[in-house]
Amino acid sequence: MDYKVFPREGVSLKALLSWHASKDLPENYTTRQVFKTVLEETKQFQCSLAEYFVAQSETGSRYANSVAPQAKYYIIHSWDYRFREDTLQSLEDYREKHSLEDIYVWLDIACLNQHSAERHARTYDWWSAGSKAQTDSDDPDGE
């Protein structure tokens, strides 16, 4: 994965809901608590949950078509909020309100490789740089 640019792939809401249900996680777990399960699930491959879904879909699993090349929605959320009851439910409500079959979202816990996220952590100044947030702060051309 090229860390000069954040991954742009979007994860299917249906896939996230299916994955969450398959892990039998309590619905009131925060994103911070779900994070531990993401690390366990992807430990063998040291990849993001999205990349894990792609690898699993190649073996014919339920995650076929679970990742799109470009997310349509970028989700900002607190890791202290309940992952299923707050974050995923709000996305599900949006999908239903707009009569959408599925939505592909960019959600940090799913789209970033959590095994290496810490070494790619960004400062407040980096995040607040507007459009530069999509590119490496060392790249003056934003490419």
C-alpha positions in Angstrom: 0.0 0.0 0.0 1.3 3.4 -0.9 1.2 5.6 2.2 1.8 8.8 0.3 -1.9 8.9 -0.4 -4.5 7.5 2.0 -6.4 4.5 0.6 -9.5 5.6 -1.2 -11.3 2.3 -1.3 -14.8 2.2 0.2 -16.1 -0.7 2.3 -19.6 -1.9 1.8 -21.9 -1.1 4.7 -23.5 -4.5 4.2 -20.1 -6.1 4.6 -19.4 -4.2 7.8 -22.7 -5.2 9.2 -22.2 -8.8 8.2 -18.6 -8.9 9.6 -19.8 -7.3 12.9 -22.6 -9.9 13.3 -20.3 -12.8 12.5 -18.0 -11.8 15.3 -20.9 -11.9 17.8 -19.7 -8.6 19.3 -22.0 -6.8 21.7 -23.9 -4.0 20.0 -22.8 -1.5 22.6 -19.0 -2.0 22.0 -17.2 1.2 21.1 -15.1 1.5 18.0 -12.1 1.3 20.3 -13.3 -2.1 21.6 -14.1 -3.3 18.0 -10.5 -2.3 17.0 -9.1 -5.2 19.0 -11.2 -7.6 17.0 -10.1 -6.0 13.7 -6.5 -6.5 14.8 -7.1 -10.1 15.6 -9.0 -10.7 12.3 -6.2 -9.2 10.2 -3.2 -10.2 12.2 -2.1 -13.0 9.9 -2.0 -10.7 6.9 -1.0 -7.4 8.6 -3.6 -5.6 6.5 -6.6 -3.4 6.7 -10.0 -4.9 7.2 -10.9 -3.8 3.6 -7.8 -5.6 2.2 -8.8 -8.6 4.3 -12.3 -8.5 2.7 -10.8 -8.4 -0.7 -8.5 -11.4 0.0 -11.4 -13.3 1.5 -13.7 -12.5 -1.5 -11.1 -14.1 -3.8 -11.7 -17.4 -2.0 -15.5 -17.2 -2.6 -16.5 -15.9 0.9 -19.4 -13.7 1.7 -17.2 -10.6 1.2 -17.5 -10.6 -2.6 -18.1 -7.0 -3.9 -17.5 -5.6 -0.4 -14.8 -3.1 -1.4 -15.2 -0.4 -4.1 -12.2 1.4 -5.7 -13.5 4.7 -4.5 -15.5 5.4 -1.3 -18.5 7.6 -1.9 -18.8 8.7 1.8 -16.0 9.7 4.1 -17.1 9.0 7.7 -15.8 11.0 10.7 -16.6 9.4 14.0 -15.4 9.1 17.6 -13.8 5.9 18.7 -15.6 6.3 22.0 -19.0 6.0 20.3 -20.7 2.6 20.0 -19.6 1.1 16.7 -22.8 -0.8 15.9 -25.4 1.2 17.6 -24.1 4.7 16.7 -21.8 4.6 13.7 -23.1 1.7 11.7 -26.7 2.4 12.6 -26.5 6.0 11.4 -25.1 4.8 8.1 -27.9 2.2 7.9 -30.5 4.8 8.6 -29.0 7.0 5.8 -29.0 4.1 3.4 -32.6 3.3 4.1 -33.8 7.0 4.0 -32.3 7.4 0.5 -33.5 3.9 -0.7 -29.9 2.8 -1.5 -29.1 -0.9 -1.9 -25.7 -0.4 -0.2 -23.2 2.4 0.4 -19.4 2.3 0.2 -17.8 4.2 3.0 -14.3 5.2 4.0 -14.1 4.4 7.7 -10.6 4.5 9.3 -11.0 1.3 11.3 -11.8 -0.6 8.1 -9.8 1.2 5.4 -6.5 1.9 7.2 -4.1 -0.9 8.1 -4.4 -0.7 11.8 -1.2 -2.7 12.2 0.8 0.1 10.8 -1.4 3.1 11.5 0.6 4.3 14.5 3.7 4.8 12.4 1.7 6.8 9.9 0.0 8.9 12.6 -0.6 12.5 11.6 -0.4 15.7 13.7 -3.2 18.1 14.2 -1.5 20.5 11.8 -1.4 17.8 9.1 -5.1 17.0 9.6 -6.1 20.7 9.6 -4.3 21.5 6.3 -7.5 21.1 4.3 -7.0 19.4 1.0 -3.5 18.4 2.0 -5.1 15.8 4.2 -5.2 13.5 1.2 -1.5 13.6 0.5 1.7 13.1 2.3 2.8 16.3 4.1 6.3 15.9 2.6 5.0 16.1 -1.0 5.0 19.7 -2.1 3.0 19.0 -5.2 0.3 17.0 -3.4 0.8 14.0 -5.6 
